[in-house]
Amino acid sequence: MTAPKELRVSKDRRLLTVTFPDHQPFELPAELLRVASPSAEVQGHSPEQRVTVPGKRNVAILKIEPVGNYAVRITFDDFHDTGIFTWNYLHTLGHEKDARWAAYLAELEEKGLSRDR
């Protein structure tokens, strides 16, 4: 996967727009990026260890830093910053955004958790 030609954070810091060459821009909410962080803290070391992260409705992006030529590290305003978002992962999130969001909402409901706490 080639690098995006643009990464743009919205003024309110709650939306990341990712534009890959020859693709329409993907708009990825900060909340989705945070709860789907590729970090071990969220994903665990196996599917059974994956954590459902509640209470991130109002999370914002503090900064984005390049990691080599293949990824970025996103720091959120809750100070989570251990996820390395590769170009492939951002591309996948863009394509699967609706399905992943629906699965996240269903998982919260199933576990009695909330986007607010």
Secondary structure as UniProt FT lines:
FT   STRAND          6..9
FT   TURN            11..12
FT   STRAND          15..19
FT   TURN            21..22
FT   STRAND          26..29
FT   HELIX           30..35
FT   HELIX           40..43
FT   HELIX           47..49
FT   TURN            57..58
FT   STRAND          61..67
FT   TURN            68..70
FT   STRAND          71..76
FT   TURN            77..78
FT   STRAND          84..86
FT   HELIX           87..110
FT   TURN            111..112
//
